[in-house]
Amino acid sequence: MDPLDAAAAALARARSVVVLTGAGVSAESGVPTFRGPDGLWKNHRPEELATPQAFQQDPALVWEWYRWRQQVVSGCGPNPGHYALAALEELIEHFALVTQNVDGLHRRAGSRTVLELHGNLFQARCTREGTVRDFTAGDALPPHCECGAMLRPHIVWFGEPLDRLTIEEAFVCAQNADVCLVAGTSGVVAPASMIPMHAASHRAAVIEVNPHDTPLTGVARYALRGNSGEVLPRLVDEVRRRR
Ligand code: BV8
């Protein structure tokens, strides 16, 4: 059986599905990935920008990078891959979409149960009170909270822990999943990359959607090689046909 048909059959039988997405799902929306040929990190090393130390050292530089990323993402919209995942959620009894992406495109495409492991580009957090608010960076960088303390991007940087409740919920979903659908991630960042392993170790069938092999390909029962904007709509159409 064609791997996509077999993967669709597994999804059609599933009562519980967990999805893990990475930057590749937003690539066809025009949002640069992190580690691809035109990746975000190409111009900057992660240590320069996505760490608490970088923010401590030069908060204005870090905010300039995030303001640029906010501007890039504001000019982008969900692509057919995002919409396919929102449609899949309506077909599955227990469904959770766990994303490493901070661009907010899954919710804009209509996905409802979205766990944002690494935060959200359009939110900021007070460095003193910890309060989180929707925030679009303007000219005055770094921005400050009403309390006078500096605001930081509400993003999980390297070396920082993820929100405990969010990552715990993601692992519970993985533990209970019949199928784990992984799309658009290089699988190099932990603990997100451990979610498909956790699902597989609790009997889930793993489906990987990516143009290339990744460190997660080893746990995938079905490896669907291609762009998520093309593969995911075909996959969900097949699931719908079998339902
Ligand atoms: C933590 C925020 C603990 C920034 C990000 C050594 C070994 C293992 C782990 C570690 C280690 N040393 C340190 C660690 C831990 C570290 C880590 O994993 N490092 C890696 C780099 C080795 N992790 C952490 O630090 C995490 N925290 O562990 O805390 C702790 C506990 C208690 C107390 C203190 C600490 C925090 C991780 C979060 C880091 N923040 N982003 C920002 O976004 O501004 S990670 C960053 O990478 C992004 O969030 C991104 O989402 C994430 C993963 O990248 P991908 O999404 O996979 O994107 P990438 O470009 O890499 O790949 C794209 C893929 O898409 C490719 O495969 C490509 O083929 C594919 N693709 C391209 N086009 C398409 C496509 N697929 C489909 N369709 C297409 N069209």
Boltz pocket constraint, residues with backbone or C-beta under 6 A from the ligand:
constraints:
  - pocket:
      binder: B
      contacts: [[A, 21], [A, 22], [A, 23], [A, 24], [A, 25], [A, 27], [A, 28], [A, 33], [A, 34], [A, 35], [A, 36], [A, 39], [A, 50], [A, 100], [A, 101], [A, 102], [A, 118], [A, 155], [A, 156], [A, 157], [A, 158], [A, 159], [A, 160], [A, 161], [A, 162], [A, 183], [A, 184], [A, 185], [A, 186], [A, 187], [A, 188], [A, 189], [A, 190], [A, 191], [A, 209], [A, 210], [A, 211], [A, 212], [A, 213], [A, 214], [A, 226], [A, 227], [A, 228], [A, 229]]
      max_distance: 6.0
